[in-house]
Amino acid sequence: MDTQKNCVENCTVEPGFTLVELLVSVTIMMIMGGAAYSTFNSVIKIYQKSGTRMILTQKCRIALDYITTDLSNLQAIEGDENLLIVSQDNPSEEAIGDQDLVSFVTLLPSDPDPVLSQLNASNEQEEEQQESLMTDVKRVAYYIGPDPTGLEEDSEERGSRLTDGSQEDQQIVLLRITTTSLDPETVILPLLESGTLPVEDEEGNPIQVDVVPLIDQILSFDLKYYDGEELYDSWEDEEQIPKAIQVTISMSADADQIEGQSQDIQASQDIQNNMVT
């Protein structure tokens, strides 16, 4: 009896998980781990996409701030050909969208101040030089073109780069051109027709031309002009200031497309609409 009792005690199985229970537990853990990873991965993608959208939106705001400021100080007088508003509606059949152009005369801050510089001029020659080079009245142009950054200061090379979009490796940007020559036929028209940036006018006076890329990753730059009754794709009355100008910038990052900000800009500095879609 004692021997049989000891055998029963020695043969007792220790408590624990069976093979089936282990397989079920591992399967449940794998399912929970996969669900957790999938959720984490989705959150990361949403965060990255939101970050990209915020960057593109900020770029839109920067460009629209420049355009708003310049349009708010727009100058146009009936009968003065130097103050004409030049506009071109350039709809594109490709996916990049419209590539409109607008050029006008506006008031821009100068550094150093031209008035103070002329008052502090040491002699008449220096005063004439300061007067010819510095002014707060300039012609501004906005349009889409290849990025000229990194090119040498050669007017023909830079100009051809600004108007030639045949090379596929060229990055398209929104350009802001400012010049001391108010006559649109001196800088704007030659740039668009022949791709040259003149450095002197017909009288031999120096011309300051600054080309600044504002934003990249741009798809389209669309302008609408409002005369108080309806919107137009281009502005035909070059001597009159439109009551409002609607500016729409579309940008993209990889496969995602973001339609930028659309805001109506009035010459009286009132912005009617400011929204992101």
C-alpha positions as CSV (number, residue, x, y, z in Angstrom):
1,M,0.0,0.0,0.0
2,D,2.8,2.4,0.9
3,T,4.6,1.7,-2.4
4,Q,1.4,2.3,-4.4
5,K,0.8,5.5,-2.6
6,N,4.3,6.8,-3.2
7,C,3.9,6.0,-6.9
8,V,0.7,8.0,-7.2
9,E,2.3,10.9,-5.4
10,N,5.4,10.9,-7.6
11,C,3.3,10.6,-10.8
12,T,1.2,13.7,-10.1
13,V,1.5,16.2,-13.0
14,E,2.6,19.8,-12.1
15,P,0.0,22.5,-12.9
16,G,0.8,24.6,-16.1
17,F,-0.3,25.6,-19.7
18,T,-1.0,23.0,-22.2
19,L,0.3,23.2,-25.8
20,V,-3.0,24.4,-27.1
21,E,-3.3,27.1,-24.4
22,L,0.2,28.3,-25.4
23,L,-0.7,28.5,-29.0
24,V,-3.9,30.4,-28.3
25,S,-2.0,32.8,-26.0
26,V,0.7,33.4,-28.6
27,T,-1.9,34.0,-31.3
28,I,-3.8,36.5,-29.2
29,M,-0.5,38.4,-28.4
30,M,0.4,38.5,-32.1
31,I,-3.0,39.9,-33.0
32,M,-2.8,42.5,-30.3
33,G,0.8,43.4,-31.3
34,G,-0.2,43.7,-35.0
35,A,-3.2,45.9,-34.1
36,A,-1.0,48.1,-31.9
37,Y,1.7,48.5,-34.6
38,S,-0.9,49.2,-37.3
39,T,-2.5,51.9,-35.1
40,F,0.9,53.4,-34.3
41,N,1.9,53.4,-38.0
42,S,-1.3,55.1,-39.0
43,V,-0.8,57.8,-36.4
44,I,2.7,58.4,-37.6
45,K,1.5,58.8,-41.2
46,I,-1.3,61.2,-40.2
47,Y,1.3,63.2,-38.2
48,Q,3.7,63.4,-41.1
49,K,0.9,64.3,-43.6
50,S,-0.3,67.0,-41.2
51,G,3.2,68.3,-40.9
52,T,3.6,68.5,-44.6
53,R,0.3,70.2,-45.0
54,M,1.3,72.8,-42.4
55,I,4.5,73.5,-44.2
56,L,2.8,74.0,-47.5
57,T,0.1,76.2,-45.9
58,Q,2.9,78.3,-44.3
59,K,4.5,78.7,-47.7
60,C,1.2,79.9,-49.2
61,R,0.9,82.4,-46.4
62,I,4.4,83.8,-47.1
63,A,3.7,84.2,-50.8
64,L,0.2,85.8,-50.2
65,D,1.7,88.2,-47.6
66,Y,4.1,89.5,-50.2
67,I,1.3,89.8,-52.8
68,T,-1.1,91.4,-50.4
69,T,1.4,94.0,-49.3
70,D,2.3,94.9,-52.9
71,L,-1.3,95.0,-54.2
72,S,-2.3,97.1,-51.2
73,N,0.2,99.8,-52.4
74,L,-0.7,99.4,-56.1
75,Q,-0.3,102.6,-58.1
76,A,-2.2,103.3,-61.3
77,I,-3.1,106.7,-62.9
78,E,-5.1,107.2,-66.0
79,G,-2.9,108.4,-68.8
80,D,0.4,107.4,-67.3
81,E,1.8,104.5,-69.3
82,N,4.5,103.8,-66.8
83,L,1.9,102.8,-64.2
84,L,0.0,100.3,-66.4
85,I,-1.2,97.0,-64.9
86,V,0.1,94.1,-67.0
87,S,-1.7,90.8,-66.7
88,Q,-1.7,87.5,-68.6
89,D,-4.0,84.5,-68.2
90,N,-2.0,81.4,-68.9
91,P,-4.2,78.4,-68.4
92,S,-2.3,75.1,-68.7
93,E,-3.6,71.9,-70.2
94,E,-1.2,69.9,-68.0
95,A,-1.7,68.9,-64.4
96,I,0.3,71.8,-63.1
97,G,-2.6,74.2,-63.5
98,D,-2.7,77.9,-64.4
99,Q,0.5,80.0,-64.6
100,D,-0.8,83.5,-64.7
101,L,1.3,86.7,-64.6
102,V,0.7,90.1,-63.1
103,S,2.9,93.2,-63.1
104,F,2.2,96.5,-61.5
105,V,3.8,99.5,-59.9
106,T,3.8,99.6,-56.1
107,L,5.5,101.3,-53.1
108,L,8.3,99.2,-51.6
109,P,10.4,100.1,-48.5
110,S,14.0,100.9,-49.4
111,D,17.1,100.3,-47.3
112,P,18.7,102.8,-46.9
113,D,15.9,105.3,-47.1
114,P,16.2,107.2,-50.4
115,V,15.2,110.5,-48.9
116,L,17.7,110.3,-46.0
117,S,20.4,109.2,-48.4
118,Q,19.8,112.1,-50.6
119,L,19.8,114.5,-47.7
120,N,23.1,113.1,-46.4
121,A,24.8,113.0,-49.8
122,S,28.2,114.6,-49.6
123,N,28.2,116.1,-53.1
124,E,26.0,116.5,-56.2
125,Q,27.4,113.5,-58.0
126,E,26.7,111.2,-55.1
127,E,23.2,112.7,-54.8
128,E,22.5,112.0,-58.5
129,Q,23.8,108.5,-58.1
130,Q,21.6,107.8,-55.0
131,E,18.6,109.3,-56.7
132,S,19.0,107.1,-59.8
133,L,19.5,103.9,-57.9
134,M,17.2,104.1,-54.9
135,T,13.5,104.7,-54.9
136,D,10.5,103.3,-53.0
137,V,8.4,103.2,-56.2
138,K,9.1,100.0,-58.2
139,R,7.5,97.7,-60.7
140,V,6.7,94.2,-59.4
141,A,5.9,91.1,-61.3
142,Y,4.7,87.7,-60.1
143,Y,4.6,84.5,-62.2
144,I,5.7,80.9,-62.2
145,G,9.0,80.0,-63.7
146,P,12.2,77.8,-63.3
147,D,14.3,78.5,-60.2
148,P,17.2,80.9,-61.2
149,T,19.0,80.4,-57.9
150,G,22.7,79.6,-58.2
151,L,23.1,81.2,-61.7
152,E,25.8,83.8,-62.3
153,E,24.8,87.4,-62.5
154,D,24.5,87.3,-66.3
155,S,21.2,88.9,-67.5
156,E,20.9,86.8,-70.6
157,E,21.6,83.5,-68.8
158,R,19.3,84.3,-65.9
159,G,16.6,85.6,-68.2
160,S,16.6,82.5,-70.4
161,R,16.5,80.3,-67.3
162,L,13.5,82.3,-66.1
163,T,11.5,81.7,-69.3
164,D,12.8,78.4,-70.5
165,G,11.0,75.5,-68.8
166,S,12.0,72.8,-71.3
167,Q,14.5,71.1,-69.0
168,E,12.7,68.5,-66.9
169,D,15.2,68.8,-64.0
170,Q,14.3,72.5,-63.4
171,Q,12.4,73.2,-60.3
172,I,9.3,75.4,-60.8
173,V,8.9,78.2,-58.3
174,L,6.8,81.3,-57.8
175,L,9.0,84.3,-58.8
176,R,8.8,87.9,-57.6
177,I,10.7,90.4,-59.8
178,T,11.2,94.0,-58.7
179,T,12.8,96.6,-60.8
180,T,13.4,100.4,-60.7
181,S,12.2,100.8,-64.3
182,L,8.5,101.5,-64.2
183,D,7.9,101.2,-67.9
184,P,6.7,97.6,-68.5
185,E,8.3,97.6,-72.0
186,T,11.8,98.1,-70.5
187,V,12.0,94.9,-68.3
188,I,8.8,92.9,-68.2
189,L,8.1,92.6,-71.9
190,P,11.7,91.8,-72.9
191,L,11.9,89.2,-70.2
192,L,8.8,87.4,-71.5
193,E,9.6,87.8,-75.2
194,S,13.4,87.2,-75.4
195,G,14.3,86.0,-71.9
196,T,16.8,88.9,-71.2
197,L,17.1,91.1,-68.1
198,P,18.3,94.5,-69.2
199,V,20.8,96.4,-66.9
200,E,20.4,99.8,-68.5
201,D,17.5,101.8,-70.0
202,E,17.5,103.5,-73.4
203,E,19.2,106.6,-71.8
204,G,22.0,104.5,-70.3
205,N,20.7,104.8,-66.7
206,P,21.3,101.7,-64.5
207,I,18.3,99.4,-63.8
208,Q,18.0,97.4,-60.7
209,V,16.4,94.1,-61.3
210,D,15.9,91.6,-58.4
211,V,14.6,88.1,-59.0
212,V,13.5,86.3,-55.8
213,P,12.0,82.8,-55.7
214,L,9.2,82.9,-53.1
215,I,8.0,79.3,-52.8
216,D,8.6,76.0,-54.5
217,Q,6.4,72.9,-54.8
218,I,3.9,75.0,-56.6
219,L,1.3,73.7,-59.0
220,S,-0.6,76.8,-60.2
221,F,-0.9,80.5,-59.7
222,D,-4.3,81.7,-60.7
223,L,-5.5,85.3,-60.7
224,K,-9.1,86.7,-61.0
225,Y,-9.9,90.4,-61.3
226,Y,-13.2,91.9,-60.0
227,D,-14.6,95.1,-61.4
228,G,-17.5,95.3,-58.9
229,E,-19.9,93.1,-60.9
230,E,-18.0,90.0,-62.2
231,L,-14.7,88.2,-62.2
232,Y,-12.3,88.3,-65.2
233,D,-9.3,86.0,-66.0
234,S,-7.2,89.0,-67.1
235,W,-7.5,92.7,-66.5
236,E,-8.0,94.7,-69.8
237,D,-8.4,98.2,-68.4
238,E,-4.6,98.7,-67.6
239,E,-5.0,102.2,-66.4
240,Q,-7.7,101.5,-63.7
241,I,-7.2,99.6,-60.5
242,P,-9.6,96.6,-60.1
243,K,-11.8,96.6,-57.0
244,A,-10.5,93.3,-55.9
245,I,-8.0,90.6,-57.0
246,Q,-8.5,87.0,-56.1
247,V,-5.3,85.0,-55.8
248,T,-5.3,81.2,-55.7
249,I,-2.1,79.2,-55.1
250,S,-2.1,75.4,-55.5
251,M,0.8,73.4,-54.1
252,S,1.7,69.7,-53.9
253,A,4.0,67.4,-52.0
254,D,4.6,64.0,-53.5
255,A,1.2,62.5,-54.3
256,D,-0.8,64.8,-52.1
257,Q,-2.2,68.0,-53.5
258,I,-3.2,70.9,-51.4
259,E,-5.2,73.8,-52.8
260,G,-3.6,76.7,-51.1
261,Q,-5.2,79.8,-49.8
262,S,-7.7,81.8,-51.8
263,Q,-8.1,85.4,-50.7
264,D,-9.6,88.4,-52.2
265,I,-7.3,91.4,-52.0
266,Q,-8.6,94.9,-52.3
267,A,-6.5,97.9,-53.2
268,S,-7.8,99.5,-50.0
269,Q,-5.9,96.8,-48.0
270,D,-9.1,95.0,-47.1
271,I,-8.9,91.3,-47.5
272,Q,-12.4,89.9,-48.0
273,N,-11.7,86.2,-47.8
274,N,-8.9,84.2,-46.2
275,M,-9.4,80.4,-46.2
276,V,-7.6,77.1,-46.7
277,T,-9.3,74.3,-48.6
